[in-house]
Amino acid sequence: CETKDYVHRAGRSARAGRAGHALLFLLPSERRYVEVLRLRGLEDVSPLSLSATLTKAAELCPGVAQEGSAKAAGNTFSDGSGEAFTTAVQTRLEQTILDDDARYKTDMDKKFRGMDQKQRRKLQRKEKPVGPLLEGARKAFSAFVRAYP
């Protein structure tokens, strides 16, 4: 990925001449890319600690962190409240996607109710088989897998 591509995409977080912010997630082996960005003119680039950021998020949302702690009970690899917070957020996102998919399928069933078989099949071919959030999640996962050979 060229630096200009990154800057262009990050710049899309700002609109109408206003400032914007972007996060770039890097593997430890990719940390030198921050220096490349600085050399290319991005002066306000600073690395964040993921662990420290998640711990701070857990402090700001203690109920979410407690929810995650309950789900991660017995996990001897847990690093504390930051990981508990992440567990709860991931669980909530997954449930939201599943709920959206179920709603989508219910709506499609209602839409096609009362139609004869032939008409129903014809219209169903035009509709997506899963809800929009699940479709987006699958595309995002596929893009992630392709990005790391």
Number of C-alpha atoms within 10 A of each C-alpha: 5 6 13 11 10 13 15 10 12 15 16 11 12 13 9 5 7 8 9 11 9 14 10 11 11 12 6 7 7 9 12 10 13 17 13 12 17 13 10 12 10 13 11 7 14 10 11 11 9 11 14 11 12 19 21 15 17 22 15 11 12 15 13 20 26 16 16 24 22 12 14 17 10 9 9 7 8 13 11 15 22 22 20 26 26 19 20 21 16 13 14 14 13 15 12 14 18 16 15 17 19 14 14 18 16 11 12 17 13 10 13 15 10 9 11 9 9 9 10 15 12 10 12 15 9 8 10 12 13 17 19 14 18 17 14 13 13 12 12 12 11 11 11 11 10 9 8 6 5
